[in-house]
Structures are given as structure tokens and as C-alpha cells.
């Protein structure tokens, strides 16, 4: 089974999503994205051609883990005390 080479991981508790790139069997963390613009910039810096197209829907190149794609903020917990 082949996996997408770009992974946008689960939302961190404080918000943002780690972005990693798999090349030559190794994962490299590109950064913590807080928006699609951040993901695009990380991919541009890593030399990915047409990073806008990748982020906007190329499911063979990018895998969004957990929450809905293009979401970067953690949902407030129902157990939080006001």
C-alpha cells in the first residue's frame, strides 16, 4: 500500500497541525501550520511543484489525518469550566 507523501497531522491541543513530507523512506517535519497558506509555504520551501494544487485537493499527494481538511483550531472541550 502506498501512502501519500505529504501528511497534515491531527490538530494539536493548542491549535495548528504538524506537516510532514516523506521522501526516500524518511519523514521530515516541515512545520506547524495554522492555515492553508502555511501548508502551501512549507511545501513551496520543500520544493514541491504547484503546492497550491496539492493543498486544495490532490488526495494522492496529501493525507489529512483526523479532523476535517483545512481546519486548524482545536474544538473547545465540553468539560472546560467557564
C-alpha positions as CSV (number, residue, x, y, z in Angstrom):
1,X,0.0,0.0,0.0
2,X,1.4,3.4,-1.0
3,X,0.9,6.3,1.3
4,X,0.6,10.0,0.4
5,X,4.0,11.6,0.7
6,X,2.6,14.8,2.4
7,X,0.8,14.4,5.7
8,X,-1.1,17.1,7.6
9,X,-1.4,15.5,11.1
10,X,-4.2,15.8,13.7
11,X,-4.8,19.2,15.3
12,X,-2.6,19.9,18.3
13,X,-4.4,20.7,21.6
14,X,-3.2,24.3,21.3
15,X,-4.1,24.5,17.6
16,X,-2.2,24.1,14.4
17,X,-1.3,20.9,12.5
18,X,2.2,19.4,12.0
19,X,3.0,18.9,8.3
20,X,5.5,16.2,7.2
21,X,6.9,15.1,3.9
22,X,8.0,11.5,3.2
23,X,10.9,11.2,0.8
24,X,13.3,8.3,0.3
25,X,11.6,6.4,3.1
26,X,12.2,9.2,5.7
27,X,9.7,11.6,7.2
28,X,10.7,15.3,7.5
29,X,8.6,17.6,9.6
30,X,8.2,20.8,7.7
31,X,6.5,22.9,10.4
32,X,3.3,23.6,12.4
33,X,0.6,25.0,10.1
34,X,-2.1,27.3,11.3
35,X,-3.6,27.8,7.9
36,X,-3.6,26.5,4.3
37,X,-1.2,29.4,3.5
38,X,1.3,27.9,6.0
39,X,1.0,24.5,4.4
40,X,1.5,25.9,0.9
41,X,4.6,27.9,2.1
42,X,6.1,24.8,3.8
43,X,5.6,22.8,0.6
44,X,7.0,25.6,-1.6
45,X,10.1,25.7,0.6
46,X,10.5,21.9,0.3
47,X,10.5,22.2,-3.5
48,X,7.0,20.6,-4.1
49,X,5.8,21.7,-7.6
50,X,2.5,23.6,-7.6
51,X,1.9,23.5,-3.8
52,X,-1.4,25.3,-4.2
53,X,-2.9,22.4,-6.2
54,X,-1.6,19.9,-3.7
55,X,-3.2,21.6,-0.7
56,X,-6.5,22.3,-2.5
57,X,-7.3,18.6,-3.2
58,X,-4.7,16.3,-4.6
59,X,-5.5,13.3,-2.4
60,X,-2.8,11.1,-4.0
61,X,-0.2,13.6,-2.7
62,X,-1.6,14.8,0.6
63,X,-3.3,13.0,3.5
64,X,-5.3,14.9,6.1
65,X,-5.3,13.0,9.4
66,X,-8.1,13.2,11.9
67,X,-10.3,16.3,11.6
68,X,-11.7,17.9,8.5
69,X,-9.2,19.1,6.0
70,X,-8.4,22.8,6.1
71,X,-9.3,23.0,9.8
72,X,-6.5,24.2,12.2
73,X,-8.1,25.1,15.5
74,X,-8.9,22.6,18.3
75,X,-12.5,22.4,19.2
76,X,-13.2,23.6,22.8
77,X,-13.7,20.7,25.2
78,X,-17.2,20.2,26.6
79,X,-15.6,19.7,30.0
80,X,-13.9,23.1,30.2
81,X,-15.1,25.1,33.1
82,X,-16.2,28.7,32.1
